[in-house]
Amino acid sequence: MRRIFLTLALLYAVCGSMAARGFNDVLFMPRGQWSVGLQGVAGSLSSSDSDYMLVITGADASVRFARIAVEGAYAYKDNRELGLRFSYYNASANIDHLTADLMNEGMNFDVSGVTAAAKGCAATLYHRNYFGLDAAGVIGLFCDFSLGYRVSSSAPSAGAAATSSSHRFSLGFAPGVKVFMMDRVSLSLSIGLASLYADFSGSRGGDNGPGKSTRFGGKADLNLADLNFGLNFYF
C-alpha cells in the first residue's frame, strides 16, 4: 500500500514539475472550452494470453468485457480541465477447467464448468493536465487524477449460488494522448497506471448465508482493463 501511495505522489510531482518547467506552455486546451464525449472499450482475455497466475498448472478460462462512458468537461484554465464521467460496464467469465498447486505444499484444487457475469456503473470526477506537443495544438499528452465511485453486482450465469454486490471508492492516475482530427473533434487514448481503492462488498443467497467484507488495496501497473478510447466534441 505504501508503495502505491508513493507512486501516486511521485506521478503527481512529475506532472507538477513538467508544468513548472514550461512543458505545457504550448496552448493545447484554451480556458473556457466546454466538451462532451464518449468513451468505450471491449475485448476478451484468455488463460493463454496471460502469465500472471504462475501457480496455475493447467487452465482453460476466458473473460469478456465491455464498457461505455459519457463525459463532460470544462477548461477552467489554459491546459487545465475538470471533468465528470459516467460509465456502465458488463463482463462475463468462463472457467472450463483450472488446476492449481499452491507453493507445492499439497494445497491444490480443481475447478471446472464455472461461469459468472458482472455488471456495474460508476461516476468519476477527474482533473486533467495537458501538455501540447506542437504549436498548432493538434497533438497533446495528458494526465488524469481521478476520484471515483463504482457500484457493481455479480452472480453465476446459472444455478442458485450466492450473488454479491460491491461499492468501490478509488483514487487513480491515467496518462493518455489526444489528437484533434478537426477544430472541434478529437480522439483520445488513455490507460490506468496506478490506483488506491476501498471495496465494501456483501453477498447473499449462498450456503453460508449473507456476508460482508471490506478490503483496501492499490496497484501500480499497466491496467489493460482500464484502456479507454474516446471521441470528444468541443464548443
LINRA-V271679 format. One record per helix or strand of 2 or more residues. SS is the DSSP state (H for helix, E for strand). FROM is the first residue (numbers start at 1). TO is the last residue. Records with the same first field share a line. If there is no record, write none. Layout:
SS: FROM-TO ; FROM-TO
This chain:
H: 2-20 ; 47-49
E: 34-46 ; 56-77 ; 80-102 ; 107-132 ; 139-156 ; 163-182 ; 185-204 ; 211-234
